[in-house]
Amino acid sequence: MVSYKPLWHTLIEKGIKKMELLRLTKMSSGTLAKINNGEYVALEVLERICLALDCPIEDVVEIKRDPGDEARAKGE
């Protein structure tokens, strides 16, 4: 499961609003909607965010384990 919670914290820390992020990254509003909904976006988008905010990817996204992930990995 992808979480963009670190991105929201990074934006607050840097004093950047979501609309400014759109401008800095040339990201579409549809992509921002995907991020808001916790959906997957292309790695290229994450790279542009990191470069625009001058931060590591850990400050933008984190991977969380879904409860069913472990069972699926075991083939159950």
N, C-alpha and C positions, 0 to 999 in steps of 0.2 A: 504494500500500500504506500502510495506517495503522499507526503505531507509537505505543504509549502509554508507551514507555520514559521520556520526560520526566516523565510523571505519577509513576512509581515514584521517580524521583530527587527530585521535589518533595515527595512524602510523607515520604521519609526526612529531607530537609532541615528540614521543618516538624515532624517527630516525630509524624506522624499515621499511625495504623494503618488498614488497609483497612476494618475494621469501623466505625471512627469515621467514615471517609469515607462509608460507607453511611448512617449516622445523619445526618451534616451535610447530605447532598444529597438525602435521602429516595429514594435509588436502590435498586432491587431487587437481590437477590443474583444474579438472572439477568443483569442488565445488567453487574454486576461481572464475572460469568463471561465475558461477551462481551469486555469490556475485557481480561481476563486472557488470552483467546485471540486477541487482536488483531483482533477483528471490529468492524464498523462499529456505532456507537451514534448516536442522534439528537443533532443539534446542541444541542438543549435540554439534554440531559444534560451535554454538555461545558460549556455555559454555567453550569449549576448547580455543576459542579466548580470552574470558574474563580472564581465568586463566593464559594463556600465557602472556597476556599484563598487568596482574594485574590491571584490571579496571572493573567498573560496566558495566552491559549490555547497559546502556544508552550511553556509550562511543563507542558502536559498532553498534547499530541498533536503528532506530526510526520508529514508525508507523505513517504514514500520512494518512489522510482521502482522498479517491478518491472522486471526485465530485458526482459520482453516488451512493456512499455508503449510504448517508442519505435517498435517495429515496428508495433504496432496503430495508433498515431497516424498513421503513414505509409500505412496501409491495406494493409500486407503480410500 
